[in-house]
Amino acid sequence: MRTQLDQLVTSALQQGSAVPAFTCYDFTTALAVVGAAEESGRGVILLVAPKTAATPNGLRLIAALRGLADAASVPVAVQLDHASDLQVMADAVGAGADSVLADGSSLPYEDNVALVVAARELLGADVVLEAELGGLAGDEDRAFSADQPAAEAGVSVAGLTDSAQVEDFVARTGAQLLAVAVGNVHGKYKGEPQLRWDVLQDIAVRTHIPLVLHGASGIPAEELVKAAAMNVGKVNFNTELRTGVLATLQEQLPAHRADGENLQALLGHWNRSAGEFAGATLATLTR
């Protein structure tokens, strides 16, 4: 059943849990994620990257994800992730996204505030708005950059959210969820993730809206389970889901080529890889 993202997250936090959000570049992955959510009896969030939403086929994918959310037996929300282009936001909402991350985190503070305010004015009161304060290193669509080998991907510590700005930012933007930077990064981490739980705790006491942890791929499960206790109600995953699917396809492709180009069976492995990761993540974040 399609559910407003803020309601889904708030309900989870009341139970001491967080809701995982998975980037879906395709419908096969989305089917696996929703299937895992239905098996666990828990809600889930389907994310669409802005580069995807900026294309006609991306908008068709959003419409398909909305249909999938409507038909699901568990709460499902569809969100446009990390958008800074107001037209892309409007198009995504028109196609079926019910929430948007208006991401001005790379901009000066006042420009970040202005972007979120403009998004609210454009999209209206019914669209759930997430904002981001404090920039995350890395690229959410890639595990590592083209000029950086996989062995050196990520950084140890990203730029941190300034907790002193949180109250003013939330009050002026009206954001319903706030993504924060506490040492988390997009893509793969270089070495072990070093999350600043002290900074996260300081942010949590300064605002009552749910917090969001991006770049959760690679953070150990024993660390992630702490999140909900600090008002983190939404945790985003992309890299581990994507790399797991690609590794599975690479391993299985030769045999399925030999078996009469058996694409249907290969898609079954894709579905299983994504579903197993989604299921494990749901179990980690649920209490």
C-alpha positions as CSV (number, residue, x, y, z in Angstrom):
1,M,0.0,0.0,0.0
2,R,1.4,3.4,-0.9
3,T,2.1,5.4,2.2
4,Q,3.4,8.9,2.9
5,L,7.1,8.7,3.6
6,D,6.9,10.8,6.8
7,Q,4.1,8.6,8.2
8,L,6.1,5.5,7.4
9,V,9.2,6.8,9.1
10,T,7.5,8.2,12.1
11,S,5.6,4.9,12.7
12,A,8.9,3.0,12.5
13,L,10.6,5.3,15.0
14,Q,7.8,4.8,17.5
15,Q,8.6,1.1,17.4
16,G,12.4,1.8,17.8
17,S,13.1,1.0,14.2
18,A,14.3,2.7,11.0
19,V,13.0,2.3,7.5
20,P,15.5,1.2,4.8
21,A,15.5,3.1,1.5
22,F,16.9,1.4,-1.7
23,T,17.9,3.1,-4.9
24,C,16.1,1.4,-7.8
25,Y,17.5,2.0,-11.3
26,D,15.2,-0.7,-12.7
27,F,12.0,-2.5,-12.0
28,T,13.6,-5.9,-11.3
29,T,15.4,-4.5,-8.3
30,A,12.2,-2.8,-7.1
31,L,10.2,-6.0,-7.3
32,A,12.9,-7.8,-5.2
33,V,12.9,-5.0,-2.6
34,V,9.2,-5.0,-2.2
35,G,9.0,-8.8,-2.2
36,A,11.5,-8.8,0.7
37,A,9.5,-6.1,2.5
38,E,6.3,-8.2,2.1
39,E,8.1,-11.3,3.5
40,S,9.3,-9.4,6.5
41,G,6.0,-7.5,7.0
42,R,7.8,-4.2,7.1
43,G,7.6,-1.0,5.1
44,V,10.2,0.1,2.7
45,I,11.2,3.2,0.5
46,L,12.0,3.0,-3.2
47,L,14.4,5.7,-4.3
48,V,14.9,7.1,-7.8
49,A,18.1,8.9,-8.6
50,P,17.8,12.4,-10.2
51,K,19.8,11.3,-13.3
52,T,17.2,8.6,-13.8
53,A,14.2,10.9,-13.2
54,A,15.6,13.4,-15.8
55,T,14.8,11.0,-18.6
56,P,11.5,9.9,-20.2
57,N,12.1,6.3,-19.2
58,G,13.0,7.3,-15.7
59,L,9.6,9.0,-15.4
60,R,8.0,5.8,-16.7
61,L,9.9,3.9,-14.0
62,I,8.6,6.2,-11.3
63,A,5.0,5.6,-12.5
64,A,5.7,1.8,-12.4
65,L,7.1,2.1,-8.9
66,R,4.0,4.0,-7.8
67,G,1.8,1.2,-9.2
68,L,4.0,-1.3,-7.3
69,A,3.6,0.6,-4.1
70,D,-0.2,0.8,-4.5
71,A,-0.4,-3.0,-5.0
72,A,2.0,-4.0,-2.2
73,S,0.7,-5.6,1.0
74,V,3.1,-3.5,3.2
75,P,3.6,0.3,3.3
76,V,5.8,1.5,0.4
77,A,6.9,5.1,-0.4
78,V,8.4,6.4,-3.6
79,Q,11.0,9.2,-3.3
80,L,13.1,11.2,-5.8
81,D,16.5,11.3,-4.2
82,H,19.2,14.0,-4.2
83,A,17.4,16.5,-6.5
84,S,18.6,20.1,-7.0
85,D,16.7,20.8,-10.3
86,L,13.2,22.1,-9.6
87,Q,11.9,20.9,-13.0
88,V,13.1,17.4,-12.3
89,M,11.3,17.5,-8.9
90,A,8.1,18.6,-10.5
91,D,8.3,16.0,-13.3
92,A,9.0,13.2,-10.8
93,V,6.1,14.2,-8.6
94,G,3.9,14.4,-11.7
95,A,5.0,10.9,-12.6
96,G,4.1,9.5,-9.1
97,A,6.8,10.3,-6.6
98,D,5.2,11.2,-3.3
99,S,8.4,12.7,-1.7
100,V,11.5,14.5,-2.7
101,L,14.9,15.1,-1.3
102,A,15.6,18.8,-2.2
103,D,19.3,18.6,-1.9
104,G,21.1,21.9,-1.7
105,S,23.9,20.6,0.6
106,S,26.6,21.5,-1.9
107,L,25.4,25.1,-1.9
108,P,26.1,27.9,0.5
109,Y,23.8,27.8,3.5
110,E,21.4,30.5,2.5
111,D,21.1,29.0,-1.0
112,N,20.3,25.6,0.5
113,V,17.5,27.1,2.5
114,A,16.2,28.9,-0.6
115,L,16.2,25.7,-2.7
116,V,14.1,23.8,-0.1
117,V,11.7,26.7,0.3
118,A,11.3,27.0,-3.5
119,A,10.7,23.2,-3.7
120,R,7.9,23.5,-1.2
121,E,6.3,26.4,-3.0
122,L,6.5,24.5,-6.3
123,L,5.4,21.0,-5.1
124,G,2.7,22.0,-2.6
125,A,1.9,20.8,0.9
126,D,1.1,17.2,0.0
127,V,4.6,16.2,-1.1
128,V,6.9,15.1,1.7
129,L,10.2,17.1,1.6
130,E,13.5,15.9,2.9
131,A,16.5,18.3,3.0
132,E,20.2,17.8,3.5
133,L,22.5,19.8,5.7
134,G,26.2,19.1,5.5
135,G,27.6,17.6,2.3
136,L,28.4,14.0,1.9
137,A,31.6,13.0,0.0
138,G,31.3,10.6,-3.0
139,D,28.8,10.0,-5.8
140,E,25.5,8.2,-4.9
141,D,25.3,6.6,-8.4
142,R,28.9,5.2,-8.4
143,A,31.0,3.2,-6.0
144,F,34.1,5.2,-6.9
145,S,35.0,7.9,-9.3
146,A,36.5,7.2,-12.8
147,D,39.9,8.5,-11.7
148,Q,39.9,6.7,-8.4
149,P,40.5,2.9,-8.3
150,A,38.2,0.7,-6.2
151,A,40.9,0.0,-3.7
152,E,41.0,3.7,-2.8
153,A,37.3,4.4,-3.0
154,G,35.6,6.6,-0.5
155,V,37.0,8.7,2.3
156,S,37.4,8.1,6.0
157,V,35.5,11.1,7.2
158,A,33.1,13.3,5.2
159,G,32.2,16.9,6.0
160,L,30.1,17.1,9.1
161,T,26.7,18.7,9.6
162,D,27.0,21.8,11.8
163,S,24.6,21.0,14.6
164,A,24.3,24.7,15.5
165,Q,22.5,25.4,12.2
166,V,20.0,22.6,12.5
167,E,17.2,24.5,14.4
168,D,17.3,27.5,12.1
169,F,17.5,25.3,8.9
170,V,14.5,23.2,9.9
171,A,12.4,26.2,11.0
172,R,13.0,28.2,7.9
173,T,12.7,25.3,5.3
174,G,9.8,23.4,6.9
175,A,11.6,20.2,5.9
176,Q,9.9,17.0,7.3
177,L,13.1,14.9,7.3
178,L,16.7,16.0,7.6
179,A,19.6,14.1,6.0
180,V,22.8,14.6,8.0
181,A,26.6,14.1,7.4
182,V,28.3,12.5,10.4
183,G,31.1,10.7,8.7
184,N,28.9,8.7,6.3
185,V,29.8,8.9,2.5
186,H,28.3,7.9,-0.8
187,G,30.0,4.9,-2.4
188,K,32.7,2.7,-0.9
189,Y,34.5,3.7,2.3
190,K,38.3,3.9,2.4
191,G,39.0,1.8,5.5
192,E,36.5,1.4,8.2
193,P,33.6,3.9,8.5
194,Q,34.2,6.3,11.3
195,L,30.7,7.7,12.2
196,R,30.5,10.5,14.7
197,W,27.7,9.4,16.9
198,D,28.4,12.3,19.2
199,V,27.6,14.7,16.4
200,L,24.5,12.7,15.5
201,Q,23.3,12.8,19.1
202,D,23.8,16.6,19.3
203,I,21.7,17.0,16.1
204,A,19.0,14.7,17.5
205,V,18.4,16.8,20.5
206,R,18.1,20.0,18.4
207,T,15.2,18.9,16.2
208,H,12.1,16.6,16.5
209,I,11.9,15.7,12.8
210,P,13.2,12.3,11.7
211,L,16.8,12.2,10.7
212,V,18.2,10.4,7.6
213,L,21.5,8.6,7.2
214,H,22.7,8.4,3.6
215,G,25.6,6.3,2.4
216,A,24.8,3.4,4.7
217,S,26.4,0.7,2.5
218,G,29.5,-0.6,4.2
219,I,28.5,0.5,7.7
220,P,28.5,-2.6,10.0
221,A,25.2,-3.8,11.1
222,E,26.1,-3.4,14.8
223,E,26.6,0.3,14.1
224,L,23.4,0.7,12.1
225,V,21.3,-0.7,14.9
226,K,22.2,2.4,17.0
227,A,20.6,4.8,14.5
228,A,16.9,4.7,15.5
229,A,17.9,5.5,19.1
230,M,19.2,8.8,17.8
231,N,16.0,9.6,15.8
232,V,17.3,8.3,12.5
233,G,14.2,6.9,10.9
234,K,15.4,6.5,7.3
235,V,18.6,4.8,6.2
236,N,19.6,4.9,2.5
237,F,21.3,2.0,0.6
238,N,22.7,2.0,-2.9
239,T,26.3,0.8,-3.4
240,E,26.0,-2.6,-1.7
241,L,22.7,-3.4,-3.4
242,R,24.1,-2.4,-6.8
243,T,27.5,-4.1,-6.5
244,G,25.9,-7.3,-5.2
245,V,23.6,-7.6,-8.2
246,L,26.5,-6.9,-10.7
247,A,28.7,-9.5,-9.0
248,T,25.9,-12.0,-9.2
249,L,25.3,-11.3,-12.9
250,Q,29.0,-11.4,-13.7
251,E,29.3,-14.8,-12.0
252,Q,26.1,-16.3,-13.6
253,L,26.3,-14.8,-17.1
254,P,28.5,-17.4,-18.8
255,A,26.3,-20.4,-17.8
256,H,23.2,-18.6,-18.9
257,R,24.7,-17.6,-22.2
258,A,25.5,-21.3,-22.7
259,D,21.9,-22.2,-21.8
260,G,20.4,-20.6,-24.8
261,E,20.8,-17.0,-23.7
262,N,18.5,-17.8,-20.8
263,L,17.7,-14.2,-19.7
264,Q,14.7,-15.2,-17.6
265,A,16.7,-17.5,-15.3
266,L,19.5,-14.8,-15.1
267,L,16.9,-12.3,-13.9
268,G,15.9,-14.8,-11.2
269,H,19.5,-14.5,-9.9
270,W,19.3,-10.7,-10.1
271,N,16.0,-10.8,-8.1
272,R,17.5,-13.1,-5.5
273,S,20.6,-11.0,-5.0
274,A,18.6,-7.8,-4.5
275,G,16.0,-9.5,-2.4
276,E,18.5,-11.1,0.0
277,F,20.3,-7.8,0.6
278,A,17.0,-6.0,1.2
279,G,15.8,-8.7,3.5
280,A,19.0,-8.7,5.6
281,T,18.8,-4.9,5.8
282,L,15.2,-4.9,6.9
283,A,16.1,-7.4,9.6
284,T,19.0,-5.2,10.8
285,L,16.9,-2.0,11.1
286,T,13.8,-3.6,12.7
287,R,13.2,-4.1,16.4
